[in-house]
C-alpha cells in the first residue's frame, strides 16, 4: 500500500460522451505516485468518487506489479541427442537450399 503523502490527486473535467452532467462536473481523476512517477487516470464513470476509487485500485495494481520479482531463469544443458538432431536438420536444410542455386556458368 502507499501513504497519503506519496500520492497527488487532481480532478478535472473529462471529455467524451456523457451529457450535461459530465460536461459540467470535474469527475475525471488523475492520481500521481510521487516516488515512482506512475500516473493513473480514470474517466470512465460520471461520479468523481467512483473514478477516484478506480484510479487508486489501478495504482495499487501497478505498484504490486512493479514490486513483483521475476523468477530466475534456470539454464539447462542441451543433451547430445538434441544437438545431433539440430545439426542434422541444419545439414538437410543446407542441402535443400544448395539445390535451389543456379548451376555454375562454367
NUDREN-282359 format. One record per atom (N, C-alpha, C, O): residue in three letters; x, y, z. Coordinates in steps of 0.1 Angstrom, whole numbers, plus 2048, in hexadecimal, padded with zeros to 3 digits. Example, Ala and Ser with C-alpha at 12.3 -4.5 7.8 and 13.67 -1.06 7.14 Angstrom:
Ala8847C784EAla87B7D384EAla8847DF84EAla88E7DF855Ser8807EA847Ser8897F5847Ser88180084FSer88680B850
END
This chain:
Unk8087F4800Unk800800800Unk80980C800Unk81580B802Unk8038187FEUnk80A8247FEUnk80482E808Unk7F982D80CUnk80D83880CUnk808842816Unk80284D80EUnk80484F802Unk7FA855816Unk7F3860810Unk7FC86B80BUnk7F9873801Unk80886D812Unk81187780EUnk819873801Unk82187B7FCUnk8188677FDUnk81F8627F1Unk8178647E4Unk81D8637D9Unk80A8677E5Unk8028697D9Unk7FD8777D8Unk7FB87E7E2Unk7FA87B7CCUnk7F58887C8Unk7E98867C0Unk7EA8807B5Unk7DD88A7C4Unk7D18887BDUnk7CC8957B8Unk7CB89F7BFUnk7C98957ABUnk7C38A17A4Unk7B689D79DUnk7B5892798Unk7AC8A779DUnk7A08A4797Unk79E8AE78BUnk7A38BA78CUnk7988AA780Unk7968B2775Unk78A8AE76DUnk7858A3770Unk7868B5763Unk77B8B275BUnk77F8A8751Unk7898AA749Unk77889D750Unk77B892746Unk774896739Unk76A89D739Unk77989072EUnk774893721Unk76C88771DUnk76C87C723Unk765888712Unk75E87D70CUnk74F87D70FUnk74A887715Unk74887370BUnk73987270DUnk73687171CUnk73E86D724Unk72A87571FUnk72587472DUnk71B87E731Unk71587E73BUnk719887728Unk70E89172AUnk71289D733Unk71D89F736Unk7078A4737Unk7098B173EUnk7108AF74BUnk7198B774FUnk70D8A4752Unk7138A2760Unk7228A075FUnk7298A6767Unk726899755Unk735896753Unk73C8A374FUnk7478A5752Unk7358AB746Unk73B8B7741Unk73D8C274BUnk7458CB749Unk7358C1756Unk7358CC75FUnk73C8C976CUnk73F8D2775Unk7408BC76FUnk7468B977BUnk7558B4779Unk7588AF76EUnk75D8B6782Unk76B8B1781Unk76C8A3787Unk7708A1792Unk76789A77EUnk76688C783Unk773883780Unk774879785Unk77B888777Unk787880774Unk79188277FUnk79388C785Unk799877781Unk7A387678CUnk7B0872787Unk7B186977FUnk7BA87A78BUnk7C8876787Unk7D0874794Unk7D087D79DUnk7D5868796Unk7DD8657A2Unk7EB86379EUnk7EF85C795Unk7F486A7A5Unk8038697A2Unk80A8647AFUnk80886A7BAUnk8118597ADUnk8198547B8Unk82785B7B7Unk82F8587AEUnk82A8637C0Unk83686C7C0Unk8438647C0Unk84C8677B7Unk84585A7C8Unk8528537C8Unk85584C7BBUnk86184C7B7Unk84B8467B5Unk84E83F7A8Unk84B84679CUnk850843791Unk84285179DUnk83F858791Unk833852789Unk83085677EUnk82D84878EUnk822841787Unk81684A788Unk81284F792Unk80F84C77CUnk80385477BUnk7F884B776Unk7F984476CUnk7ED84C77EUnk7E184477AUnk7D584E778Unk7D3857780Unk7CE84C76DUnk7C385476AUnk7B684C769Unk7B6841764Unk7AB85176FUnk79E84A76FUnk79385476BUnk79185E771Unk78D85175FUnk78285A75AUnk776852756Unk76D858751Unk775845759Unk76A83D754Unk75D84075AUnk753840753Unk75C843767Unk75084676EUnk74C85576EUnk75585D76CUnk73F858770Unk73B866772Unk73E86A780Unk73D876783Unk740861789Unk742864797Unk75186679AUnk75985D797Unk7548717A1Unk7628747A5Unk7678697AFUnk7728657AEUnk75E8667B8Unk76285C7C2Unk76584E7BDUnk76F8487C0Unk75D84A7B3Unk75F83D7ADUnk76C83D7A5Unk7748337A4Unk76E84879EUnk77B84A796Unk78784A79FUnk79184479CUnk7868507ABUnk7918517B4Unk7948427B9Unk7A083E7BAUnk78A83B7BDUnk78C82D7C1Unk7928257B6Unk79B81D7B9Unk78D8267AAUnk79381E79FUnk7A282279DUnk7AA81979AUnk7A582F79EUnk7B383379BUnk7BC82E7A6Unk7C782A7A4Unk7B782E7B3Unk7BF8297BEUnk7C281A7BDUnk7CC8157C0Unk7B78137B9Unk7B98047B7Unk7C38017ACUnk7CB7F87ADUnk7C28097A1Unk7CC807796Unk7DA80A79AUnk7E3803796Unk7DB8157A2Unk7E98187A7Unk7EE80D7B0Unk7FA80A7AFUnk7E68087B8Unk7EA7FD7C1Unk7EE7F17B9Unk7F87EA7BCUnk7E77EE7AEUnk7EA7E37A5Unk7F87E579EUnk8007DB79DUnk7FA7F179AUnk8067F4793Unk8127F379CUnk81D7EF799Unk8107F87A9Unk81B7F87B2Unk81E7E97B6Unk82A7E57B8Unk8147E17B7Unk8167D37BBUnk81D7CC7AFUnk8267C37B2Unk81A7CF7A3Unk8217C9797Unk8307CE797Unk8387C6793Unk8327DA79BUnk8407DF79BUnk8487D87A6Unk8547D67A4Unk8427D57B1Unk8497CE7BCUnk84C7C07BAUnk8557BA7BFUnk8447BA7B1Unk8457AB7AEUnk8537A97A7Unk8567AF79DUnk85A79F7ACUnk86779C7A7Unk86579079DUnk85E7867A0Unk86C791791Unk86B785788Unk87277978DUnk87C77B794Unk86D76D78AUnk87476178FUnk881760787Unk88276377BUnk88C75C78EUnk89975B787Unk89874F77DUnk89274577FUnk89F752772Unk89F747767Unk8A973D76BUnk8B474076FUnk8A573076AUnk8AE72576DUnk8B4720760Unk8AD71A758Unk8C172275DUnk8C671D750Unk8C770E750Unk8CB70875AUnk8C4708745Unk8C46FA744Unk8CD6F6738Unk8CD6FC72EUnk8D66EC73BUnk8DF6E8731Unk8D86E0726Unk8D06D7729Unk8DB6E371AUnk8D56DC70EUnk8DB6CE70DUnk8E86CC70EUnk8D36C470CUnk8D86B670BUnk8DF6B36FEUnk8DE6BB6F4Unk8E76A96FEUnk8EF6A56F2Unk8E56A26E7Unk8E76A56DBUnk8DB69A6EAUnk8D16966E0Unk8CA6A36DAUnk8C86A36CDUnk8C76AD6E2Unk8C16B96DDUnk8CA6C06D4Unk8C66C66C9Unk8D76C16D7Unk8E16C86CFUnk8E26C06C2Unk8E36C76B7Unk8E26B36C2Unk8E36AB6B6Unk8D76AD6ADUnk8D96AF6A1Unk8CB6AE6B2Unk8BF6B06AAUnk8C06BE6A4Unk8BC6C0698Unk8C56C86ABUnk8C66D66A6Unk8CF6D769BUnk8CC6DD690Unk8DB6D069CUnk8E56D1692Unk8E06C9685Unk8E26CE67AUnk8D96BE687Unk8D46B667CUnk8C96BE674Unk8C96BE668Unk8C16C567CUnk8B66CD675Unk8BD6D966EUnk8B86DD663Unk8C86DF673Unk8CF6EA66CUnk8D56E465FUnk8D56EB655Unk8DB6D8660Unk8E16D2654Unk8D76D0649Unk8DA6D363EUnk8CB6CB64DUnk8C16C8643Unk8BC6D563DUnk8BA6D6631Unk8BA6DF645Unk8B66ED640Unk8C06F3637Unk8BD6F962DUnk8CD6F163AUnk8D86F6632Unk8D86EF624Unk8D96F661AUnk8D66E2624Unk8D56DB617Unk8C96E060FUnk8CA6E2603Unk8BE6E2615Unk8B26E760EUnk8B46F4608Unk8B16F75FCUnk8BB6FD60FUnk8BE70B60AUnk8C870A5FFUnk8C77125F5Unk8D2701600Unk8DC7015F6Unk8D66FC5E9Unk8DB6FF5DEUnk8CC6F45E9Unk8C56EF5DDUnk8BE6FA5D6Unk8BB6F95CAUnk8BA7055DDUnk8B37105D7Unk8BC7195CFUnk8B77215C6Unk8C97185D2Unk8D27215CBUnk8D371F5BCUnk8D07135B7Unk8D77295B5Unk8D87275A6Unk8E571F5A4Unk8EF7215ABUnk8E671759AUnk8F2710597Unk8FD71A593Unk8FB72558EUnk909715595Unk91571D591Unk915720582Unk91171857AUnk91A72C57FUnk91B730570Unk926729569Unk92872C55DUnk92E72056FUnk93971A568Unk93571155DUnk93E70B557
END
